[in-house]
Each structure stands twice: as structure tokens, then as C-alpha cells.
């Protein structure tokens, strides 16, 4: 059996980059206090579709730590 395929950060930089909020996550971010119930959300929003995340959208709206260059193009 081959096991899990190792992924690198480059795997996430093909149009769907990792969420820039991960640098300094908000306390309510899915990745902040990770539990088994939050893993699907963390994968979806922190590593794939962060622009669709309500938390990311709120952080951008508040202007906290996310520049247009980093994630809101």
C-alpha cells in the first residue's frame, strides 16, 4: 500500500492559493483551534477556496492584515 501522497505548498498555488489570513489567523478561523469537526472547513477555506470563506471576507472588510496583493485581487 502506497499511503498518503505528500503535498507541498506549491500544490496550493495553482489559482487557489492558501488563505493569507493563515499568517496571523483570527481566533474564529477554522485553523486556529483545529478539531476533527473543523478539518473539512479548514481544508476547503484555508487551503482551497479562501475567497468564499465568511471569516476571510470579514477580515478583508475590516482591513486587518490582508492586502489586495495577497488575496483580494
N, C-alpha and C positions, 0 to 999 in steps of 0.2 A: 504494500500500500504506500502511495506516494505522500500522503499527509497534506498539510496546507501549503499553498503556494505563497512564498514570501512576497509581500508588496513593498514598494518603496514610495517615497513622497512623489517621485516623478510620475507614478501611476495615476496620481490625482490631478496632474497639471495638464490635462488634455481637454480644456474648455470648462471643466468643473473643478476649479481649484479648491483647496481646503479653505475653510472659513477663516478669514483674517482675525476674527474675534478670539480664536484659539490662542493667540499670543498673550492676551490678558482677558480670560473669559469672565463673563458676568456670573454672579452666584447662581442664577437660574439657568445657565447654559446646560445643555444635556451632558456635556463632557465634564462639567465641574465636579459633580459628585456622582460618578458613574456607577450604575447598578444594572443588573440584568434586565430590568424593565426599561431602562433608558438606552441600551445598546442599539436597538434598531433606529431610534431617533438620532443618536449620535452619528451613526454611520450615514444615514440619509442627509442630515442637515450639517454636520460638521465636516464631512468628507466628500459630499457629493453635491447636494442642492442647497447650499447655504443661503442663496439669494431668496429662497422660498421660506426660510425659517423666520417665524414671528420674532424670535429673540434677536436675530441678526438685524431684521428690519427696524426693530425698536432702537437698537444700539446705533444704527446709522442715523435714524431720525434724531436721536439725542446728540449726535455728533461726537460720540465717545470712541476715540481710538481707531476708527476705521476711515481711511482716506478713500477718495474716489478711485485713486490709482490701485489700491489694494483690493477692493472688492465691489465697488459700486460703479462699474464702468458704464 
